[in-house]
Amino acid sequence: MSTLKLVIGNKNYSSWSLRPWFFLKNLGIEFDEELVYLFEKDTAEKLSPYFSNEKVPILVDSTDGKDPGLQIWDTLAIIETIADRYPNLHGWPENSNARAIARTVSAEMHSSFTALRNALPMNCRKHFPNHPVELNVQQDIDRIVTLWEYCHTNYGNGGPWLFGQFSGADAMFAPIVLRFIGYDINLSGFSADYVNMVSKNKYMQEWVEAGKKETHIIESDEI
């Protein structure tokens, strides 16, 4: 049993849960997983032991032996905490400039792109070909593509990830990859290659397959 536990929501829908899960998996860090289905009658009860205001994901660290342990309840904070705890795994780029940019684009992902989030919810089970994309959504898409190309061109060092090697930035953008695939977003160049590469990552495939097997429905994400 690991001293780390990640509390997550539906794998089919919960983009915020995917990010730290994908981060931990790609860094090879062992953790226990607790899945709480969202918007169910017992959701609040199951999340009541945690100080997250009934939100997921939550990282619980019981290293000190205390019950329930240290709780971190924000996606980006979880990634930062893991990177701090395991510096030898290089959760952020080693180069200080690249690391600063990786944190910047991750923070932008954390706080921005509301139009895209609302119009194109993550749904592993569904495919939405020819889905209309409004101007404000396309502007979000264009900005994300620009960010990806900027990171890879300036800091990619020939590797396939945004900063060459896997980092927290890739974890933060992982749900965007699934959205771009699910809504047939037209891409080219590095962005197309990046989406293809991330979608074939074994942990991404593991997450998607688990999401497809879920039967719980969140109607607002079944557009």
N, CA, C and O of each residue as an XYZ file, in Angstrom:
892
protein
N       0.845     -1.200      0.000
C       0.000      0.000      0.000
C       0.878      1.246      0.000
O       1.774      1.382      0.834
N       0.624      2.136     -0.919
C       1.422      3.347     -1.051
C       1.054      4.363      0.022
O      -0.050      4.333      0.567
N       1.979      5.254      0.319
C       1.685      6.357      1.233
C       0.975      7.501      0.519
O       0.527      8.452      1.160
N       0.871      7.413     -0.801
C       0.170      8.422     -1.588
C      -1.153      7.858     -2.094
O      -1.229      6.713     -2.539
N      -2.182      8.677     -2.019
C      -3.481      8.310     -2.598
C      -3.996      9.489     -3.399
O      -3.943     10.632     -2.947
N      -4.493      9.204     -4.589
C      -5.090     10.240     -5.429
C      -6.584      9.967     -5.532
O      -7.006      8.918     -6.019
N      -7.370     10.919     -5.070
C      -8.824     10.835     -5.167
C      -9.240     11.533     -6.454
O      -8.935     12.709     -6.652
N      -9.927     10.820     -7.317
C     -10.280     11.353     -8.629
C     -11.774     11.193     -8.895
O     -12.473     10.459     -8.197
N     -12.248     11.903     -9.927
C     -13.618     11.756    -10.383
C     -13.690     10.839    -11.588
O     -12.717     10.166    -11.931
N     -14.843     10.817    -12.222
C     -15.083      9.951    -13.385
C     -13.962     10.074    -14.401
O     -13.617     11.181    -14.815
N     -13.390      8.950    -14.804
C     -12.334      9.007    -15.811
C     -12.880      9.432    -17.168
O     -12.141      9.964    -17.996
N     -14.150      9.203    -17.398
C     -14.712      9.622    -18.673
C     -14.788     11.133    -18.814
O     -14.655     11.660    -19.918
N     -14.999     11.829    -17.718
C     -15.272     13.265    -17.784
C     -14.248     14.165    -17.086
O     -14.033     15.296    -17.521
N     -13.621     13.687    -16.022
C     -12.891     14.592    -15.128
C     -11.508     14.948    -15.649
O     -10.525     14.254    -15.388
N     -11.458     16.033    -16.383
C     -10.189     16.493    -16.951
C      -9.204     16.901    -15.856
O      -8.000     16.679    -15.990
N      -9.708     17.494    -14.776
C      -8.816     17.914    -13.696
C      -8.195     16.705    -13.004
O      -7.050     16.766    -12.556
N      -8.940     15.614    -12.915
C      -8.397     14.390    -12.311
C      -7.340     13.749    -13.190
O      -6.350     13.213    -12.691
N      -7.548     13.802    -14.505
C      -6.586     13.206    -15.435
C      -5.200     13.803    -15.259
O      -4.209     13.075    -15.323
N      -5.104     15.100    -15.039
C      -3.805     15.776    -15.047
C      -2.829     15.205    -14.007
O      -1.749     14.760    -14.396
N      -3.152     15.195    -12.707
C      -2.183     14.644    -11.752
C      -2.011     13.143    -11.880
O      -0.926     12.623    -11.621
N      -3.060     12.437    -12.275
C      -2.959     10.987    -12.490
C      -1.941     10.697    -13.594
O      -1.080      9.831    -13.438
N      -2.042     11.421    -14.703
C      -1.136     11.261    -15.835
C       0.293     11.631    -15.437
O       1.255     11.001    -15.876
N       0.414     12.657    -14.605
C       1.721     13.109    -14.127
C       2.384     12.021    -13.280
O       3.531     11.652    -13.534
N       1.684     11.518    -12.296
C       2.213     10.477    -11.419
C       2.582      9.222    -12.196
O       3.633      8.624    -11.964
N       1.716      8.829    -13.116
C       1.958      7.606    -13.891
C       3.211      7.733    -14.751
O       4.040      6.823    -14.777
N       3.354      8.843    -15.447
C       4.501      9.005    -16.346
C       5.814      9.187    -15.595
O       6.882      8.915    -16.143
N       5.746      9.644    -14.349
C       6.953      9.733    -13.542
C       7.277      8.418    -12.841
O       8.334      8.282    -12.226
N       6.367      7.453    -12.934
C       6.612      6.154    -12.327
C       6.464      6.136    -10.820
O       7.102      5.330    -10.142
N       5.625      7.019    -10.287
C       5.404      7.111     -8.842
C       4.207      6.244     -8.458
O       3.132      6.381     -9.042
N       4.384      5.362     -7.491
C       3.301      4.503     -7.048
C       2.310      5.286     -6.194
O       2.705      6.116     -5.375
N       1.025      5.016     -6.389
C      -0.006      5.660     -5.588
C      -1.264      4.800     -5.612
O      -1.500      4.042     -6.553
N      -2.053      4.931     -4.575
C      -3.361      4.292     -4.543
C      -4.371      5.244     -5.168
O      -4.170      6.458     -5.184
N      -5.429      4.694     -5.667
C      -6.419      5.478     -6.396
C      -7.801      5.273     -5.784
O      -8.231      4.141     -5.562
N      -8.480      6.364     -5.519
C      -9.869      6.300     -5.061
C     -10.736      7.064     -6.054
O     -10.561      8.269     -6.237
N     -11.657      6.377     -6.686
C     -12.524      7.006     -7.674
C     -13.873      7.309     -7.039
O     -14.522      6.423     -6.482
N     -14.282      8.552     -7.125
C     -15.579      8.989     -6.620
C     -16.380      9.531     -7.798
O     -15.990     10.523     -8.413
N     -17.488      8.887     -8.110
C     -18.312      9.358     -9.225
C     -18.965     10.684     -8.849
O     -19.515     10.834     -7.758
N     -18.896     11.641     -9.770
C     -19.364     12.995     -9.513
C     -20.856     13.142     -9.779
O     -21.432     12.414    -10.587
N     -21.469     14.096     -9.086
C     -22.887     14.444     -9.271
C     -23.819     13.262     -9.017
O     -24.853     13.120     -9.670
N     -23.437     12.418     -8.059
C     -24.290     11.325     -7.613
C     -24.815     11.651     -6.213
O     -24.314     12.565     -5.558
N     -25.807     10.915     -5.762
C     -26.397     11.180     -4.453
C     -25.405     11.040     -3.319
O     -25.528     11.718     -2.299
N     -24.412     10.161     -3.486
C     -23.456      9.920     -2.404
C     -22.108     10.609     -2.616
O     -21.167     10.366     -1.861
N     -22.005     11.467     -3.635
C     -20.727     12.120     -3.924
C     -20.244     12.963     -2.750
O     -19.092     12.853     -2.330
N     -21.128     13.804     -2.224
C     -20.741     14.684     -1.114
C     -20.312     13.866      0.099
O     -19.340     14.214      0.770
N     -21.018     12.798      0.380
C     -20.668     11.961      1.530
C     -19.286     11.334      1.349
O     -18.494     11.293      2.291
N     -18.998     10.849      0.146
C     -17.716     10.197     -0.097
C     -16.549     11.179     -0.073
O     -15.420     10.798      0.236
N     -16.819     12.443     -0.399
C     -15.760     13.447     -0.384
C     -15.688     14.205      0.937
O     -14.784     15.017      1.134
N     -16.625     13.951      1.839
C     -16.685     14.684      3.105
C     -15.452     14.526      3.986
O     -15.156     15.442      4.753
N     -14.702     13.399      3.922
C     -13.494     13.311      4.756
C     -12.374     14.256      4.328
O     -11.392     14.432      5.049
N     -12.527     14.860      3.158
C     -11.445     15.670      2.600
C     -11.800     17.157      2.679
O     -12.971     17.533      2.726
N     -10.766     17.984      2.692
C     -10.931     19.433      2.868
C     -10.957     20.148      1.517
O     -10.424     21.250      1.386
N     -11.561     19.537      0.535
C     -11.496     20.048     -0.836
C     -12.769     20.751     -1.282
O     -12.905     21.100     -2.455
N     -13.703     20.961     -0.360
C     -14.981     21.570     -0.715
C     -15.719     20.728     -1.751
O     -16.354     21.247     -2.669
N     -15.615     19.398     -1.573
C     -16.296     18.407     -2.415
C     -15.829     18.446     -3.862
O     -16.599     18.177     -4.784
N     -14.557     18.784     -4.049
C     -13.982     18.809     -5.397
C     -12.865     17.780     -5.503
O     -12.252     17.391     -4.509
N     -12.622     17.357     -6.723
C     -11.500     16.462     -7.029
C     -10.629     17.145     -8.082
O     -11.100     18.030     -8.797
N      -9.360     16.738     -8.182
C      -8.671     15.663     -7.474
C      -8.132     16.116     -6.122
O      -8.067     17.307     -5.819
N      -7.748     15.123     -5.319
C      -7.135     15.371     -4.016
C      -5.975     14.394     -3.877
O      -6.145     13.190     -4.068
N      -4.814     14.904     -3.551
C      -3.681     14.048     -3.224
C      -3.592     13.945     -1.711
O      -3.535     14.960     -1.017
N      -3.579     12.714     -1.199
C      -3.445     12.465      0.229
C      -2.093     11.799      0.467
O      -1.806     10.739     -0.090
N      -1.273     12.428      1.294
C       0.060     11.909      1.602
C       0.080     11.508      3.078
O       0.020     12.365      3.959
N       0.165     10.210      3.339
C       0.153      9.703      4.708
C       1.546      9.288      5.171
O       1.685      8.419      6.032
N       2.564      9.904      4.606
C       3.948      9.584      4.963
C       4.197      9.711      6.458
O       4.941      8.920      7.039
N       3.571     10.712      7.082
C       3.796     10.942      8.507
C       2.987     10.011      9.400
O       3.097     10.069     10.625
N       2.178      9.155      8.792
C       1.400      8.190      9.558
C       0.121      8.722     10.155
O      -0.618      7.975     10.797
N      -0.155      9.982      9.959
C      -1.364     10.573     10.518
C      -2.560     10.285      9.613
O      -2.410     10.111      8.404
N      -3.732     10.238     10.208
C      -4.965      9.965      9.481
C      -5.792     11.244      9.411
O      -6.051     11.829     10.464
N      -6.228     11.723      8.233
C      -6.093     11.068      6.928
C      -4.806     11.401      6.182
O      -4.600     10.910      5.072
N      -3.935     12.227      6.765
C      -2.701     12.607      6.088
C      -2.779     13.998      5.501
O      -3.819     14.653      5.563
N      -1.677     14.444      4.932
C      -1.624     15.746      4.273
C      -2.479     15.712      3.012
O      -2.381     14.783      2.210
N      -3.320     16.732      2.844
C      -4.216     16.792      1.688
C      -3.873     17.983      0.804
O      -3.753     19.111      1.282
N      -3.717     17.723     -0.479
C      -3.494     18.767     -1.486
C      -4.651     18.658     -2.464
O      -4.842     17.600     -3.063
N      -5.437     19.730     -2.646
C      -6.697     19.595     -3.375
C      -6.802     20.469     -4.614
O      -7.912     20.807     -5.025
N      -5.718     20.833     -5.201
C      -5.748     21.580     -6.462
C      -4.800     20.902     -7.440
O      -3.695     20.509     -7.068
N      -5.229     20.763     -8.683
C      -4.455     20.018     -9.676
C      -3.026     20.528     -9.819
O      -2.076     19.751     -9.719
N      -2.870     21.824    -10.053
C      -1.531     22.364    -10.268
C      -0.703     22.291     -8.984
O       0.506     22.065     -9.032
N      -1.357     22.481     -7.842
C      -0.652     22.349     -6.569
C      -0.171     20.917     -6.349
O       0.906     20.699     -5.794
N      -0.967     19.943     -6.785
C      -0.552     18.539     -6.679
C       0.692     18.296     -7.523
O       1.639     17.655     -7.068
N       0.690     18.803     -8.744
C       1.841     18.631     -9.624
C       3.079     19.297     -9.030
O       4.163     18.713     -9.043
N       2.927     20.503     -8.514
C       4.055     21.198     -7.889
C       4.562     20.425     -6.667
O       5.771     20.318     -6.461
N       3.652     19.893     -5.866
C       4.039     19.149     -4.670
C       4.823     17.893     -5.031
O       5.852     17.597     -4.423
N       4.331     17.161     -6.018
C       5.019     15.934     -6.446
C       6.407     16.271     -6.992
O       7.383     15.583     -6.693
N       6.485     17.332     -7.794
C       7.780     17.739     -8.353
C       8.755     18.101     -7.233
O       9.943     17.795     -7.326
N       8.266     18.747     -6.182
C       9.113     19.091     -5.037
C       9.563     17.851     -4.277
O      10.713     17.761     -3.848
N       8.655     16.900     -4.113
C       8.957     15.700     -3.321
C       9.916     14.760     -4.045
O      10.673     14.028     -3.408
N       9.883     14.781     -5.370
C      10.698     13.855     -6.165
C      11.556     14.635     -7.168
O      11.382     14.469     -8.375
N      12.462     15.466     -6.701
C      13.244     16.317     -7.617
C      14.094     15.516     -8.597
O      14.399     16.000     -9.687
N      14.478     14.305     -8.226
C      15.301     13.472     -9.113
C      14.534     12.978    -10.326
O      15.140     12.508    -11.288
N      13.202     13.077    -10.299
C      12.389     12.627    -11.429
C      12.131     13.745    -12.438
O      11.573     13.500    -13.507
N      12.531     14.961    -12.103
C      12.463     16.102    -13.026
C      11.049     16.307    -13.577
O      10.818     16.262    -14.785
N      10.127     16.531    -12.664
C       8.754     16.821    -13.069
C       8.615     18.127    -13.817
O       7.658     18.318    -14.567
N       9.568     19.034    -13.620
C       9.680     20.248    -14.422
C      11.019     20.211    -15.157
O      11.934     19.519    -14.710
N      11.161     20.932    -16.267
C      12.434     20.939    -17.003
C      13.600     21.348    -16.099
O      13.436     22.166    -15.194
N      14.762     20.777    -16.350
C      15.946     21.090    -15.549
C      16.468     22.502    -15.813
O      16.903     23.183    -14.885
N      16.430     22.943    -17.063
C      16.878     24.282    -17.401
C      15.954     25.312    -16.746
O      14.733     25.205    -16.854
N      16.523     26.293    -16.077
C      15.714     27.244    -15.302
C      14.767     28.064    -16.177
O      13.637     28.336    -15.772
N      15.212     28.459    -17.369
C      14.340     29.224    -18.264
C      13.188     28.362    -18.775
O      12.035     28.793    -18.800
N      13.519     27.146    -19.180
C      12.484     26.229    -19.652
C      11.495     25.926    -18.531
O      10.289     25.842    -18.760
N      12.017     25.766    -17.322
C      11.159     25.477    -16.170
C      10.197     26.630    -15.904
O       9.024     26.416    -15.599
N      10.697     27.834    -16.019
C       9.839     29.007    -15.811
C       8.723     29.072    -16.843
O       7.579     29.374    -16.504
N       9.052     28.790    -18.104
C       8.039     28.812    -19.159
C       7.055     27.663    -18.980
O       5.857     27.838    -19.205
N       7.541     26.497    -18.581
C       6.654     25.354    -18.350
C       5.630     25.682    -17.267
O       4.455     25.334    -17.386
N       6.084     26.350    -16.218
C       5.164     26.744    -15.152
C       4.200     27.822    -15.638
O       3.035     27.844    -15.242
N       4.682     28.701    -16.482
C       3.826     29.779    -16.998
C       2.708     29.230    -17.866
O       1.547     29.595    -17.684
N       3.046     28.353    -18.813
C       2.001     27.818    -19.693
C       1.056     26.912    -18.912
O      -0.125     26.822    -19.244
N       1.559     26.241    -17.881
C       0.696     25.406    -17.039
C      -0.288     26.267    -16.271
O      -1.460     25.916    -16.136
N       0.194     27.399    -15.767
C      -0.692     28.324    -15.061
C      -1.737     28.906    -16.012
O      -2.892     29.091    -15.627
N      -1.338     29.194    -17.244
C      -2.307     29.705    -18.224
C      -3.373     28.654    -18.509
O      -4.556     28.978    -18.614
N      -2.956     27.399    -18.634
C      -3.924     26.324    -18.845
C      -4.870     26.221    -17.659
O      -6.066     25.983    -17.823
N      -4.327     26.400    -16.475
C      -5.101     26.288    -15.241
C      -6.181     27.360    -15.149
O      -7.267     27.109    -14.627
N      -5.883     28.553    -15.657
C      -6.772     29.696    -15.413
C      -7.554     30.161    -16.633
O      -8.433     31.014    -16.508
N      -7.257     29.623    -17.799
C      -7.797     30.188    -19.034
C      -8.605     29.175    -19.847
O      -8.913     28.077    -19.382
N      -8.934     29.575    -21.064
C      -9.597     28.721    -22.060
C     -10.994     28.275    -21.616
O     -11.398     27.132    -21.831
N     -11.716     29.205    -20.996
C     -13.067     28.911    -20.509
C     -14.020     28.568    -21.647
O     -14.861     27.681    -21.506
N     -13.894     29.261    -22.769
C     -14.790     28.994    -23.900
C     -14.628     27.566    -24.392
O     -15.613     26.873    -24.643
N     -13.387     27.130    -24.527
C     -13.124     25.766    -24.980
C     -13.639     24.754    -23.962
O     -14.275     23.769    -24.338
N     -13.373     24.982    -22.683
C     -13.821     24.046    -21.639
C     -15.336     23.863    -21.689
O     -15.841     22.743    -21.616
N     -16.050     24.977    -21.814
C     -17.508     24.919    -21.782
C     -18.099     24.304    -23.046
O     -19.072     23.554    -22.981
N     -17.514     24.620    -24.185
C     -18.087     24.167    -25.457
C     -17.682     22.749    -25.823
O     -18.432     22.040    -26.494
N     -16.484     22.327    -25.381
C     -15.964     21.024    -25.773
C     -15.562     20.231    -24.524
O     -14.372     20.027    -24.283
N     -16.536     19.784    -23.732
C     -16.195     19.029    -22.520
C     -15.523     17.704    -22.859
O     -15.799     17.098    -23.894
N     -14.642     17.267    -21.973
C     -13.955     15.995    -22.175
C     -14.938     14.850    -21.998
O     -15.700     14.810    -21.032
N     -14.911     13.927    -22.937
C     -15.801     12.768    -22.886
C     -15.113     11.635    -23.637
O     -15.145     11.592    -24.867
N     -14.494     10.720    -22.900
C     -13.720      9.644    -23.532
C     -14.586      8.697    -24.355
O     -14.101      8.080    -25.304
N     -15.859      8.578    -23.999
C     -16.734      7.607    -24.665
C     -17.263      8.095    -26.000
O     -17.663      7.295    -26.846
N     -17.268      9.399    -26.189
C     -17.969      9.959    -27.337
C     -17.014     10.552    -28.372
O     -15.897     10.967    -28.061
N     -17.500     10.576    -29.615
C     -16.808     11.244    -30.712
C     -17.807     12.197    -31.342
O     -18.933     11.808    -31.655
N     -17.398     13.448    -31.529
C     -18.307     14.475    -32.027
C     -17.790     15.056    -33.346
O     -17.280     16.176    -33.359
N     -17.910     14.326    -34.445
C     -17.434     14.857    -35.727
C     -18.300     16.021    -36.198
O     -19.506     16.062    -35.953
N     -17.660     16.955    -36.874
C     -18.367     18.116    -37.438
C     -19.066     18.959    -36.368
O     -20.071     19.617    -36.638
N     -18.524     18.927    -35.163
C     -19.113     19.742    -34.099
C     -18.787     21.212    -34.372
O     -17.638     21.539    -34.667
N     -19.769     22.093    -34.278
C     -19.490     23.510    -34.563
C     -18.521     24.110    -33.557
O     -18.590     23.827    -32.361
N     -17.622     24.938    -34.057
C     -16.642     25.614    -33.211
C     -16.835     27.115    -33.373
O     -16.562     27.683    -34.430
N     -17.309     27.742    -32.311
C     -17.542     29.181    -32.344
C     -16.206     29.938    -32.347
O     -15.154     29.372    -32.050
N     -16.276     31.214    -32.687
C     -15.068     32.027    -32.823
C     -14.249     32.050    -31.530
O     -13.028     31.901    -31.572
N     -14.906     32.236    -30.389
C     -14.157     32.323    -29.136
C     -13.493     30.988    -28.783
O     -12.431     30.963    -28.161
N     -14.118     29.888    -29.182
C     -13.511     28.567    -28.967
C     -12.308     28.389    -29.884
O     -11.272     27.877    -29.460
N     -12.441     28.809    -31.133
C     -11.330     28.716    -32.072
C     -10.158     29.576    -31.611
O      -9.000     29.208    -31.807
N     -10.454     30.707    -31.009
C      -9.382     31.556    -30.477
C      -8.628     30.844    -29.356
O      -7.407     30.961    -29.253
N      -9.352     30.110    -28.522
C      -8.693     29.311    -27.483
C      -7.831     28.219    -28.103
O      -6.701     27.992    -27.672
N      -8.363     27.551    -29.106
C      -7.613     26.493    -29.800
C      -6.335     27.063    -30.398
O      -5.259     26.485    -30.250
N      -6.458     28.199    -31.074
C      -5.294     28.820    -31.717
C      -4.240     29.202    -30.686
O      -3.044     29.040    -30.928
N      -4.677     29.703    -29.552
C      -3.726     30.080    -28.497
C      -2.990     28.849    -27.958
O      -1.779     28.897    -27.737
N      -3.704     27.768    -27.750
C      -3.077     26.540    -27.248
C      -2.061     26.014    -28.254
O      -0.948     25.645    -27.878
N      -2.430     25.978    -29.507
C      -1.505     25.519    -30.542
C      -0.257     26.401    -30.571
O       0.861     25.903    -30.704
N      -0.457     27.706    -30.446
C       0.679     28.639    -30.413
C       1.577     28.367    -29.209
O       2.802     28.395    -29.331
N       0.986     28.108    -28.065
C       1.765     27.780    -26.864
C       2.584     26.515    -27.078
O       3.775     26.483    -26.772
N       1.957     25.488    -27.594
C       2.658     24.222    -27.840
C       3.857     24.429    -28.764
O       4.961     23.961    -28.486
N       3.620     25.131    -29.858
C       4.697     25.334    -30.834
C       5.818     26.195    -30.247
O       6.996     25.951    -30.509
N       5.451     27.194    -29.461
C       6.456     28.049    -28.815
C       7.333     27.223    -27.879
O       8.560     27.315    -27.926
N       6.707     26.427    -27.039
C       7.464     25.615    -26.081
C       8.391     24.640    -26.790
O       9.565     24.517    -26.440
N       7.860     23.959    -27.775
C       8.655     22.926    -28.445
C       9.766     23.532    -29.287
O      10.877     23.004    -29.321
N       9.478     24.628    -29.963
C      10.494     25.271    -30.808
C      11.643     25.820    -29.977
O      12.808     25.687    -30.352
N      11.316     26.433    -28.855
C      12.338     27.112    -28.054
C      12.975     26.242    -26.983
O      14.100     26.504    -26.558
N      12.262     25.204    -26.541
C      12.760     24.425    -25.408
C      12.626     22.915    -25.596
O      12.888     22.148    -24.669
N      12.222     22.490    -26.779
C      11.954     21.072    -26.994
C      13.179     20.188    -27.080
O      13.098     18.996    -26.781
N      14.318     20.744    -27.484
C      15.577     19.983    -27.559
C      15.448     18.675    -28.339
O      16.119     17.690    -28.032
N      14.587     18.680    -29.342
C      14.467     17.511    -30.203
C      13.620     16.387    -29.656
O      13.437     15.375    -30.333
N      13.090     16.533    -28.435
C      12.247     15.491    -27.854
C      10.795     15.642    -28.278
O      10.424     16.676    -28.833
N       9.961     14.627    -28.027
C       8.580     14.660    -28.507
C       7.611     15.442    -27.635
O       6.530     15.816    -28.090
N       7.991     15.694    -26.375
C       7.095     16.386    -25.466
C       7.269     17.901    -25.608
O       8.152     18.358    -26.334
N       6.448     18.664    -24.930
C       6.493     20.124    -25.082
C       7.859     20.697    -24.759
O       8.309     21.647    -25.400
N       8.525     20.114    -23.755
C       9.862     20.570    -23.377
C      10.889     19.455    -23.579
O      11.844     19.321    -22.815
N      10.671     18.674    -24.607
C      11.569     17.575    -24.932
C      11.243     16.330    -24.156
O      10.791     15.334    -24.722
N      11.475     16.381    -22.828
C      11.112     15.300    -21.932
C       9.770     15.614    -21.260
O       9.366     16.772    -21.156
N       9.108     14.578    -20.818
C       7.816     14.742    -20.144
C       7.951     15.674    -18.948
O       8.941     15.630    -18.218
N       6.935     16.524    -18.757
C       6.930     17.448    -17.618
C       5.499     17.742    -17.193
O       4.536     17.272    -17.799
N       5.392     18.530    -16.139
C       4.079     18.922    -15.659
C       3.248     19.650    -16.695
O       2.019     19.588    -16.662
N       3.901     20.335    -17.608
C       3.156     21.031    -18.670
C       2.388     20.039    -19.535
O       1.253     20.308    -19.929
N       2.993     18.905    -19.832
C       2.299     17.894    -20.632
C       1.094     17.338    -19.879
O       0.054     17.062    -20.478
N       1.238     17.176    -18.577
C       0.114     16.705    -17.773
C      -1.022     17.721    -17.782
O      -2.193     17.349    -17.857
N      -0.676     18.999    -17.705
C      -1.709     20.033    -17.683
C      -2.479     20.094    -18.996
O      -3.668     20.413    -18.998
N      -1.828     19.796    -20.100
C      -2.501     19.862    -21.405
C      -3.061     18.516    -21.861
O      -3.643     18.435    -22.943
N      -2.901     17.457    -21.061
C      -3.367     16.132    -21.475
C      -4.856     16.094    -21.830
O      -5.209     15.473    -22.833
N      -5.751     16.732    -21.053
C      -7.162     16.701    -21.429
C      -7.457     17.439    -22.730
O      -8.415     17.109    -23.429
N      -6.637     18.436    -23.056
C      -6.825     19.141    -24.323
C      -6.590     18.195    -25.496
O      -7.286     18.265    -26.509
N      -5.612     17.316    -25.353
C      -5.363     16.311    -26.391
C      -6.619     15.486    -26.641
O      -6.994     15.262    -27.792
N      -7.275     15.032    -25.570
C      -8.490     14.232    -25.730
C      -9.625     15.049    -26.327
O     -10.423     14.529    -27.107
N      -9.701     16.313    -25.968
C     -10.729     17.165    -26.566
C     -10.471     17.356    -28.062
O     -11.398     17.270    -28.867
N      -9.234     17.611    -28.431
C      -8.922     17.806    -29.850
C      -9.250     16.557    -30.662
O      -9.724     16.654    -31.794
N      -9.000     15.395    -30.087
C      -9.331     14.145    -30.781
C     -10.842     13.947    -30.839
O     -11.392     13.611    -31.888
N     -11.503     14.154    -29.714
C     -12.936     13.888    -29.631
C     -13.784     14.774    -30.516
O     -14.866     14.377    -30.949
N     -13.288     15.995    -30.792
C     -14.062     16.943    -31.603
C     -13.436     17.174    -32.974
O     -13.770     18.145    -33.653
N     -12.528     16.285    -33.386
C     -11.916     16.350    -34.720
C     -11.343     17.731    -35.036
O     -11.572     18.272    -36.118
N     -10.603     18.290    -34.093
C     -10.001     19.594    -34.323
C      -8.866     19.443    -35.332
O      -7.979     18.606    -35.167
N      -8.909     20.256    -36.363
C      -7.918     20.173    -37.437
C      -6.588     20.767    -36.981
O      -6.518     21.932    -36.590
N      -5.530     19.949    -37.036
C      -4.206     20.369    -36.605
C      -3.184     20.003    -37.657
O      -3.434     19.170    -38.528
N      -2.026     20.639    -37.563
C      -0.937     20.312    -38.486
C       0.387     20.503    -37.765
O       0.433     21.033    -36.656
N       1.460     20.065    -38.407
C       2.796     20.277    -37.860
C       2.989     19.626    -36.506
O       2.494     18.527    -36.256
N       3.717     20.316    -35.629
C       4.030     19.744    -34.322
C       2.783     19.422    -33.517
O       2.742     18.399    -32.833
N       1.766     20.274    -33.582
C       0.560     20.041    -32.788
C      -0.106     18.728    -33.161
O      -0.565     17.994    -32.286
N      -0.163     18.426    -34.447
C      -0.735     17.151    -34.884
C       0.110     15.992    -34.390
O      -0.423     14.993    -33.907
N       1.424     16.118    -34.507
C       2.331     15.066    -34.032
C       2.216     14.885    -32.521
O       2.248     13.763    -32.014
N       2.085     15.982    -31.821
C       2.009     15.941    -30.359
C       0.734     15.226    -29.903
O       0.780     14.367    -29.023
N      -0.386     15.580    -30.497
C      -1.654     14.928    -30.147
C      -1.576     13.431    -30.435
O      -2.035     12.615    -29.636
N      -1.005     13.083    -31.559
C      -0.865     11.669    -31.908
C       0.018     10.944    -30.900
O      -0.309      9.835    -30.476
N       1.130     11.556    -30.516
C       2.063     10.940    -29.577
C       1.431     10.753    -28.201
O       1.519      9.675    -27.614
N       0.791     11.813    -27.685
C       0.199     11.734    -26.351
C      -0.940     10.714    -26.330
O      -1.103      9.982    -25.353
N      -1.720     10.668    -27.396
C      -2.841      9.724    -27.435
C      -2.368      8.276    -27.411
O      -3.104      7.392    -26.973
N      -1.144      8.024    -27.878
C      -0.597      6.664    -27.900
C       0.181      6.322    -26.634
O       0.615      5.182    -26.467
N       0.363      7.292    -25.742
C       1.024      7.030    -24.470
C       0.240      5.950    -23.718
O      -0.987      6.017    -23.650
N       0.921      4.978    -23.168
C       0.230      3.830    -22.569
C      -0.658      4.227    -21.397
O      -1.684      3.594    -21.149
N      -0.268      5.260    -20.684
C      -1.095      5.679    -19.552
C      -2.321      6.448    -20.015
O      -3.385      6.352    -19.404
N      -2.176      7.211    -21.092
C      -3.347      7.863    -21.663
C      -4.334      6.815    -22.175
O      -5.541      6.941    -21.972
N      -3.824      5.796    -22.830
C      -4.706      4.747    -23.324
C      -5.382      4.004    -22.175
O      -6.549      3.625    -22.271
N      -4.639      3.800    -21.088
C      -5.216      3.145    -19.903
C      -6.371      3.976    -19.347
O      -7.433      3.441    -19.030
N      -6.158      5.279    -19.231
C      -7.202      6.174    -18.717
C      -8.431      6.156    -19.629
O      -9.556      6.016    -19.151
N      -8.219      6.294    -20.924
C      -9.339      6.356    -21.874
C     -10.141      5.061    -21.853
O     -11.371      5.092    -21.848
N      -9.457      3.932    -21.841
C     -10.162      2.649    -21.821
C     -10.996      2.504    -20.558
O     -12.117      1.996    -20.607
N     -10.460      2.944    -19.429
C     -11.229      2.891    -18.184
C     -12.435      3.818    -18.259
O     -13.523      3.472    -17.798
N     -12.236      5.006    -18.846
C     -13.341      5.941    -18.994
C     -14.453      5.388    -19.863
O     -15.631      5.596    -19.574
N     -14.095      4.694    -20.911
C     -15.094      4.128    -21.818
C     -15.936      3.053    -21.154
O     -17.074      2.811    -21.557
N     -15.379      2.407    -20.133
C     -16.100      1.331    -19.454
C     -17.059      1.851    -18.387
O     -17.920      1.111    -17.910
N     -16.915      3.108    -18.014
C     -17.811      3.668    -17.006
C     -19.221      3.810    -17.562
O     -19.406      4.052    -18.755
N     -20.212      3.657    -16.693
C     -21.602      3.772    -17.124
C     -22.311      4.992    -16.534
O     -23.440      5.304    -16.913
N     -21.649      5.673    -15.615
C     -22.262      6.864    -15.031
C     -22.356      7.977    -16.075
O     -21.480      8.115    -16.929
N     -23.412      8.756    -15.999
C     -23.668      9.799    -16.994
C     -23.709     11.166    -16.320
O     -24.382     11.344    -15.305
N     -22.984     12.133    -16.889
C     -23.126     13.537    -16.533
C     -23.731     14.221    -17.752
O     -23.043     14.460    -18.744
N     -24.999     14.528    -17.672
C     -25.757     14.980    -18.841
C     -25.154     16.211    -19.507
O     -25.168     16.319    -20.734
N     -24.623     17.142    -18.712
C     -24.096     18.382    -19.281
C     -22.878     18.140    -20.171
O     -22.539     18.991    -20.993
N     -22.222     17.001    -20.020
C     -21.044     16.688    -20.832
C     -21.359     15.723    -21.963
O     -20.455     15.212    -22.623
N     -22.645     15.477    -22.184
C     -23.085     14.582    -23.256
C     -23.700     15.397    -24.394
O     -24.777     15.073    -24.893
N     -23.004     16.452    -24.792
C     -23.570     17.383    -25.774
C     -23.799     16.697    -27.121
O     -24.270     17.331    -28.065
